[in-house]
Amino acid sequence: MKLKLKDPVKFGHISCFDINHNFFAEATKMVIRRDQQKHFPEIFDYFESRNLLLKDIPKLVGQLNVYVDQEGLLRVRSKMQKLKDDRRMRFPLLISKDSLLTKYIVSDYHERFLHAGCYRLLAEVRKIFWIPRFFSVVKRIICTCVICRRFNERTVNLNQHCYRDFRINPPEIPFRYIFVDYMGPFFVRSSGKKVKAWIICFTCTWSRAINLKVCMDLSVKEYLRAFQLHTFEFGLPNLCISDQGSQLVAGGNVILDYLKDPEVKLYLEENGIKNLQFEQFFKGNSALGSMVESCVKLTKRCLFGAIRNNVLDIRDFEFLICQTVHLLNRRPIAFKEVLRDTDINKSLPDPITPECLIRGYDLVSVNLIPELQRHPDLELDEDYLVSPCDKVKENYTKLRKVRSHLINIYHEEFLGNLTNQAVNAKDRFKPVKHTLLQKNDVVLIKEPYSKPNQYPMGIVHDVVLNELGEVTGVTLLKGRTGELTKRHSSNLIFLFRPDVSSNEDKDSPNYDSNDSNLANNRILGKRKAAKISALKTRQILQ
């Protein structure tokens, strides 16, 4: 047009459009016409034929009252023909639900209206276009939107219960399978200074018995010391389950490295001792460690309720820990079977306690320190009160007070709460739909106290399956750092699955499928030329 205006004589024979001509509208009509001819050829053949028979009418023409307008486009006659609104709204264009053009149109409207939902898009798109089965089409397209999935998608659900095999069928030996967890800190006095102390809780999966050890810090050295003391009492366990605490993982690696020594292996084989295994359950599901967490909760309730605002000496604190272990292991976990006619006077059978399972009998404990428990008659005995051991009495005053609190908690609250524990979650065993995660899937890691737009992303590196074929745990490449972390599947949100199986990449020259760096680049969606260039650069540097 500019050349024709510059020299009308030379370029006068060239026909051109007006400068105000709408090329976008013409291109849009041409694309829609081509798409309609591809997906509705029977409708065009019907309108182009001369003999229009009633039996030859296509199904869509009879249902939607379709006609061909002056521009050769298929439109739908609506019931709103008398409206004075836009003609496009009264006679919307017909497009196929399986067309690629439909996907682009709905995606464009979805982004234009700030990621609106199905009903909002239904109202806007139908002003211009008519799509058969529109709601299901829009819903399917919206599900592929990464931004909407980040805010609306839910975490992966599982049909597997939390009671795994080592909890259902543990060996009938005390502390052969154990759970380990920390609790604390507690304030104690050591050498006249107020310091912190922690407690390691060892829980037996078979007898539900508890063993507590005191640690003065959270170092690996203190953890190994507590583990050794527990081994002196109950022997070497076969399986040790814990969370992913740094000192627990590091201490387990130290023990495993030591047990790999040939002499240690020979000693274990000669004595028929199985090698120790450490297992850390995946982060994000507290139900996996519910057994040790419930024992920790019981212990904390007894200790904090007994100590209150008192600061005990480290020796008195260890004394209180031993008594707490003694009381907790005497809690009832089941009842003995009795015949109905043999014991008529008894209303309830005798309880089975962890202490009975460990020792074979109920341990009878007697207080041997007079100042820990005073008899009311002794309070009035002046000869008994006048004693050269007044300093010893003063030292036991605080411990006696703490001990009385502990006993009251055990008899008044602890035993009563055990009888009320039952299944209280609604629809706990209702079947749910599981999303099967695969390697190289992109997921969101749900973090507590974070908004969905701040959830970090990760790439699935490895998966763990259960007996139902469901993914229970995932090893992830987290964020930009590429840090490997373990997460439970109920803490992950599936985002999308990239297409990494490309024939062009496999047929490209100098391509090594075993190269880990190229595998990561393929996951991130780099171009073929960039992959080949990175490979050649690496070869030159080598």
C-alpha positions in Angstrom: 0.0 0.0 0.0 2.9 2.4 0.8 4.6 1.6 -2.5 1.3 2.3 -4.4 0.9 5.7 -2.7 4.5 6.6 -3.4 4.4 5.8 -7.1 0.8 5.2 -8.4 2.0 4.9 -12.0 4.5 2.2 -11.4 2.5 0.1 -8.9 -1.0 0.9 -10.0 -1.6 -2.6 -11.4 -1.1 -4.1 -7.9 -4.3 -4.8 -6.0 -4.1 -4.3 -2.3 -6.3 -3.9 0.8 -7.4 -0.7 2.4 -5.1 0.6 5.1 -7.9 0.2 7.7 -8.6 -3.4 6.7 -9.0 -5.8 9.6 -6.5 -8.6 8.8 -7.0 -10.3 12.2 -10.7 -10.8 11.6 -10.1 -12.2 8.1 -7.4 -14.6 9.5 -9.7 -15.7 12.3 -12.6 -16.5 9.9 -10.2 -18.4 7.7 -8.9 -20.5 10.6 -12.4 -21.2 11.9 -13.6 -22.1 8.4 -10.8 -24.6 7.9 -11.3 -26.1 11.4 -15.1 -26.5 10.7 -14.5 -28.2 7.4 -12.1 -30.6 9.1 -14.4 -31.7 11.9 -17.9 -31.2 10.3 -17.5 -32.4 6.7 -20.9 -34.1 6.7 -22.7 -30.8 7.5 -21.0 -29.0 4.6 -21.8 -31.9 2.3 -25.4 -31.8 3.3 -25.8 -28.0 2.7 -23.9 -28.2 -0.7 -26.1 -31.1 -2.0 -29.1 -30.1 -4.1 -31.5 -32.8 -3.0 -32.1 -32.1 0.7 -33.9 -35.0 2.2 -35.2 -35.2 5.7 -33.6 -38.5 6.5 -30.1 -37.2 5.4 -30.1 -34.3 7.9 -27.0 -34.7 10.2 -27.6 -35.1 13.9 -26.0 -31.8 14.9 -28.1 -29.9 12.4 -31.3 -31.3 13.9 -30.2 -30.7 17.5 -28.7 -27.3 17.3 -30.4 -25.8 14.2 -27.0 -25.2 12.4 -26.9 -23.2 9.2 -24.1 -21.8 6.9 -23.9 -18.0 6.9 -22.8 -15.7 4.0 -19.1 -16.1 4.9 -19.2 -19.9 4.7 -19.1 -20.4 8.5 -21.3 -22.8 10.5 -23.5 -21.0 13.1 -26.1 -22.0 15.6 -29.6 -20.3 15.6 -30.4 -19.6 19.2 -33.7 -18.7 20.8 -32.6 -15.2 21.3 -32.9 -14.0 17.7 -35.1 -11.1 18.7 -32.5 -9.6 21.0 -30.9 -6.4 19.8 -27.5 -7.4 21.2 -24.4 -8.4 19.2 -25.1 -10.7 16.3 -22.3 -13.0 17.4 -24.1 -13.7 20.6 -27.4 -14.5 18.9 -25.7 -16.7 16.3 -22.6 -18.3 17.9 -20.0 -20.1 15.8 -20.0 -23.9 16.0 -16.6 -25.5 16.8 -15.7 -29.1 17.7 -14.9 -30.2 21.2 -12.0 -32.3 19.9 -10.4 -29.4 18.0 -7.0 -27.9 18.9 -8.6 -24.5 18.1 -11.1 -25.1 20.9 -8.2 -25.7 23.4 -6.5 -22.4 22.3 -9.7 -20.4 22.5 -10.7 -21.7 26.0 -7.1 -21.2 27.3 -7.1 -17.7 25.9 -10.4 -16.8 27.7 -9.1 -18.6 30.8 -6.1 -16.3 31.0 -7.9 -13.2 29.8 -10.4 -13.5 32.7 -7.7 -14.1 35.3 -8.0 -17.9 35.5 -11.8 -18.0 35.8 -13.7 -21.1 36.6 -15.9 -23.3 34.4 -19.2 -21.3 34.8 -17.5 -17.9 34.1 -15.9 -19.3 31.0 -19.2 -20.9 29.9 -20.9 -17.5 30.0 -18.1 -15.7 28.1 -17.2 -18.2 25.4 -20.8 -18.9 24.5 -21.3 -15.3 23.5 -19.2 -16.1 20.4 -18.7 -19.8 20.1 -20.8 -22.9 20.7 -19.0 -26.0 21.8 -20.8 -29.4 22.2 -20.4 -30.7 25.7 -18.8 -27.5 26.7 -18.6 -28.0 30.5 -16.6 -31.2 30.3 -14.3 -29.7 27.6 -13.6 -26.6 29.7 -13.1 -28.6 32.8 -10.5 -30.8 31.1 -8.6 -27.8 29.7 -8.6 -26.0 33.0 -7.1 -29.1 34.7 -4.0 -28.7 32.6 -3.4 -25.1 33.8 -0.3 -25.2 36.0 -1.3 -22.0 37.9 -4.8 -23.3 38.7 -3.4 -26.7 39.8 -1.0 -25.0 42.2 -3.9 -23.3 44.0 -6.7 -25.9 43.6 -5.2 -29.3 43.4 -5.2 -31.5 46.5 -2.5 -33.8 47.9 -2.1 -37.4 46.9 -4.5 -39.8 48.8 -3.7 -43.3 49.8 -5.9 -46.4 50.5 -3.1 -48.0 52.7 -3.5 -48.0 56.4 -0.7 -46.6 58.6 0.0 -49.9 60.3 2.8 -51.4 58.4 4.2 -54.9 58.6 6.6 -54.3 61.4 3.7 -53.1 63.5 1.2 -55.8 62.6 3.6 -58.8 62.8 6.6 -57.9 65.0 8.8 -60.6 66.5 7.7 -61.6 69.9 10.9 -60.5 71.6 11.0 -57.3 73.7 12.7 -54.3 71.9 13.6 -56.3 68.8 11.8 -53.8 66.7 11.9 -50.3 68.2 10.8 -46.7 67.5 13.2 -43.9 68.6 12.3 -40.2 69.1 13.5 -37.2 71.2 11.5 -35.2 73.6 12.4 -32.1 75.6 14.1 -29.9 76.6 13.8 -30.1 80.4 15.6 -27.6 82.7 17.8 -29.3 85.3 20.7 -28.3 87.6 24.1 -29.7 87.0 27.1 -28.5 89.1 25.0 -25.6 90.4 24.1 -24.4 86.9 20.7 -24.4 85.1 21.1 -26.4 81.9 18.9 -28.2 79.4 18.4 -32.0 79.1 16.7 -34.1 76.5 15.2 -37.6 76.7 15.3 -40.3 74.1 12.3 -42.6 74.0 12.7 -46.2 72.9 9.4 -47.9 72.2 8.9 -51.6 71.6 6.6 -52.4 68.7 5.5 -55.7 70.2 5.1 -55.1 73.9 4.5 -51.3 73.7 7.1 -50.9 76.5 9.0 -47.7 76.9 12.6 -47.1 77.8 13.9 -43.6 78.5 17.5 -42.3 78.5 18.7 -38.8 79.4 20.9 -36.8 77.0 22.6 -33.6 77.9 22.6 -32.3 74.3 21.4 -33.2 70.8 24.8 -34.4 69.5 25.5 -37.7 67.8 27.8 -38.7 70.7 25.0 -38.5 73.2 22.7 -40.4 70.9 25.2 -43.2 70.5 25.7 -43.3 74.3 22.0 -43.6 74.9 21.6 -46.3 72.2 24.5 -48.3 73.8 22.9 -48.1 77.3 19.6 -49.4 75.8 21.5 -52.2 74.1 23.1 -53.2 77.4 19.6 -53.7 78.9 17.7 -55.3 76.1 20.2 -56.4 73.4 20.8 -55.3 69.9 17.6 -54.6 68.0 16.9 -55.8 64.4 15.1 -52.8 63.2 15.2 -49.2 64.4 12.6 -46.8 63.0 12.8 -43.0 63.5 12.1 -39.7 61.8 14.7 -37.9 59.7 16.3 -36.0 62.5 19.9 -35.1 61.7 21.5 -36.7 64.8 19.3 -39.9 64.3 20.3 -40.3 60.7 24.0 -39.5 61.4 24.1 -41.8 64.4 22.5 -44.6 62.5 25.1 -44.3 59.7 27.9 -44.4 62.3 26.5 -47.6 63.8 26.1 -49.2 60.3 29.6 -48.4 59.3 30.9 -50.0 62.5 28.8 -53.1 62.0 30.3 -53.6 58.5 33.6 -54.5 60.1 34.5 -58.2 59.2 35.2 -59.1 62.9 31.9 -57.6 64.0 30.1 -59.5 61.3 31.8 -62.7 62.3 30.8 -62.2 65.9 27.2 -61.5 65.1 27.0 -64.6 62.9 28.6 -66.9 65.5 26.0 -65.7 68.1 23.0 -65.8 65.7 22.4 -62.1 65.9 20.8 -60.4 62.9 22.3 -57.3 61.6 20.8 -54.0 62.6 18.7 -52.0 60.1 17.8 -48.3 60.4 14.7 -47.0 58.6 13.5 -43.4 58.5 9.9 -42.8 57.6 9.1 -40.2 55.1 8.5 -36.6 56.2 5.0 -35.2 56.0 2.8 -37.9 57.6 2.8 -37.9 61.4 0.7 -41.1 61.4 3.7 -43.1 60.4 5.3 -42.4 63.8 2.1 -42.3 65.7 3.1 -45.1 68.0 6.3 -43.4 69.4 4.5 -40.0 69.3 1.7 -41.4 71.5 4.3 -42.7 73.9 6.1 -39.4 73.9 2.9 -37.6 74.6 2.2 -39.9 77.6 5.7 -39.4 78.9 5.5 -35.6 78.5 2.2 -35.4 80.3 3.6 -37.3 83.2 6.9 -35.4 83.4 5.7 -31.9 82.8 2.7 -32.4 85.1 5.0 -33.8 87.8 7.9 -31.3 87.5 5.8 -28.2 86.9 7.9 -25.1 87.7 10.5 -27.1 89.8 14.1 -27.3 88.6 15.5 -30.7 89.7 19.0 -31.7 90.2 20.3 -34.0 87.4 20.5 -36.9 89.8 16.9 -36.4 91.0 15.8 -35.9 87.4 17.3 -39.3 86.5 15.5 -40.8 89.5 12.2 -39.4 88.2 12.8 -40.8 84.7 13.3 -44.3 86.1 10.0 -44.0 88.1 8.2 -42.7 85.0 9.4 -45.7 83.0 8.2 -48.0 85.8 4.7 -46.4 85.9 4.3 -46.2 82.1 5.2 -49.9 81.6 2.5 -50.8 84.1 -0.3 -49.3 82.0 -2.9 -51.9 80.7 -2.6 -52.6 77.0 -5.0 -55.7 76.9 -6.9 -58.0 79.2 -6.2 -61.7 80.0 -8.7 -64.3 78.8 -10.8 -65.8 81.6 -13.6 -68.4 81.8 -17.0 -67.0 82.5 -17.9 -69.5 85.3 -14.6 -69.8 87.0 -14.3 -66.2 88.3 -17.8 -65.0 89.1 -16.7 -62.4 91.7 -14.4 -60.6 89.3 -16.1 -58.1 87.1 -13.0 -57.5 84.9 -10.1 -59.8 84.0 -6.6 -59.0 85.0 -4.8 -56.5 82.6 -1.8 -57.3 80.5 1.0 -54.7 80.9 4.2 -54.1 79.0 6.1 -55.0 82.1 4.4 -58.4 82.3 5.3 -59.1 78.7 9.0 -58.1 79.2 9.6 -59.8 82.6 6.9 -62.5 82.6 5.4 -61.2 85.8 4.3 -57.9 87.4 7.1 -56.3 89.3 6.4 -55.5 92.9 8.1 -52.2 93.7 8.6 -50.9 97.3 9.7 -47.4 98.3 13.0 -47.7 100.3 13.7 -44.0 100.9 11.7 -42.9 104.0 11.7 -39.2 103.0 10.0 -39.8 99.7 6.7 -40.9 101.2 5.8 -39.8 104.8 3.1 -41.5 106.7 0.5 -39.3 108.5 1.4 -40.9 111.9 5.0 -40.1 111.4 4.3 -36.4 111.0 3.3 -36.3 114.8 6.2 -38.3 116.0 8.7 -35.8 117.5 11.4 -38.4 118.0 11.3 -39.3 114.4 11.4 -35.7 113.3 14.5 -35.0 115.4 17.1 -36.7 113.3 20.7 -36.1 112.4 19.7 -36.6 108.7 18.0 -33.2 108.4 20.1 -32.3 105.4 19.0 -35.5 103.6 15.4 -34.7 104.3 15.8 -31.2 102.8 17.3 -32.7 99.6 14.4 -35.0 99.1 11.7 -32.4 99.7 11.5 -31.2 96.1 11.7 -34.8 94.8 9.0 -35.9 97.1 6.7 -33.2 95.8 7.4 -34.1 92.2 6.8 -37.8 92.9 3.4 -37.1 94.5 2.4 -35.1 91.4 3.4 -37.9 89.1 1.5 -40.5 91.1 -1.7 -38.4 91.1 -1.4 -37.8 87.3 -1.1 -41.6 86.7 -4.1 -42.6 88.9 -6.4 -39.7 88.1 -5.9 -38.9 84.4 -3.6 -41.4 82.7 -5.6 -44.6 83.4 -8.9 -42.9 82.6 -7.7 -41.5 79.3 -6.5 -44.9 78.1 -10.0 -46.4 78.4 -11.4 -43.6 76.1 -9.0 -44.2 73.1 -10.9 -45.5 70.1 -11.4 -45.0 66.4 -12.8 -41.5 66.1 -11.9 -40.4 62.6 -14.8 -40.2 60.1 -14.6 -42.2 56.8 -11.1 -43.4 57.8 -11.4 -46.6 55.6 -13.4 -45.1 52.8 -11.8 -45.8 49.4 -10.1 -42.8 47.8 -8.7 -42.0 44.4 -4.9 -42.3 44.3 -2.7 -40.3 41.9 0.2 -42.6 40.9 3.4 -40.6 40.8 6.2 -41.5 38.5 9.8 -40.6 38.0 10.4 -37.1 36.5 7.0 -35.9 37.6 6.8 -32.3 38.8 5.1 -31.9 42.1 4.5 -29.3 44.8 5.7 -29.8 48.3 3.1 -28.8 50.8 4.6 -26.8 53.7 2.9 -26.0 56.9 2.0 -22.3 57.5 2.7 -21.5 53.8 0.4 -20.2 51.0 0.0 -22.3 47.8 2.0 -19.7 45.8 5.0 -20.3 48.1 5.0 -24.1 48.0 8.4 -25.3 46.6 8.5 -27.4 43.5 10.3 -30.7 43.1 11.1 -33.4 40.6 10.4 -37.0 41.5 13.7 -38.9 41.6 12.6 -42.2 43.1 9.3 -43.7 44.4 8.4 -46.3 47.0 5.4 -48.6 46.3 3.3 -50.5 48.8 1.5 -53.9 48.4 -1.5 -52.1 46.8 0.7 -50.6 44.1 0.4 -47.1 45.5 3.2 -44.6 45.9 3.7 -44.1 49.7 7.1 -42.2 49.7 9.0 -40.1 47.2 12.6 -39.0 46.9 12.7 -35.5 45.4 15.1 -33.1 43.8 13.9 -30.0 45.7 13.8 -26.5 44.2 16.7 -24.9 42.3 19.3 -26.3 44.7 18.7 -29.9 43.6 18.7 -31.1 47.2 17.5 -34.7 47.7 14.8 -35.0 50.3 12.3 -37.7 51.3 8.6 -36.8 51.6 5.4 -38.8 52.1 3.0 -38.8 49.2 0.2 -37.4 51.3 2.3 -34.2 51.5 2.7 -33.8 47.7 0.6 -32.1 45.1 0.9 -33.5 41.5 1.5 -30.7 39.1 2.2 -32.1 35.7 4.1 -34.9 33.9 6.6 -33.7 31.3 7.0 -35.7 28.0 10.6 -36.9 28.2 10.2 -39.7 25.6 11.0 -37.8 22.5 12.0 -39.7 19.4 14.0 -36.7 18.1 16.1 -36.6 21.2 16.9 -40.3 20.9 17.8 -40.1 17.2 20.0 -37.1 17.7 23.8 -37.5 17.2 26.2 -37.8 20.1 23.3 -38.5 22.5 24.0 -40.5 25.6 20.9 -41.7 27.4 22.9 -42.6 30.5 24.2 -39.0 31.0 22.6 -37.7 34.1 23.1 -34.0 33.2 21.4 -34.5 29.9 18.6 -36.3 31.7 18.1 -33.3 34.0 18.2 -30.9 31.0 15.5 -33.0 29.3 13.3 -32.8 32.4 13.6 -29.0 32.4 12.5 -29.0 28.7 15.6 -27.6 27.0 15.8 -27.5 23.2 17.5 -30.2 21.2 20.2 -27.8 20.0 21.0 -26.8 23.6 21.4 -30.4 24.7 23.7 -31.2 21.8 25.7 -28.0 22.4 26.1 -28.8 26.2 27.3 -32.3 25.3 29.9 -31.1 22.8 31.1 -28.5 25.3 31.5 -31.1 27.9 33.5 -33.3 25.5 35.8 -30.4 24.6 36.5 -29.6 28.3 37.2 -33.3 29.0 
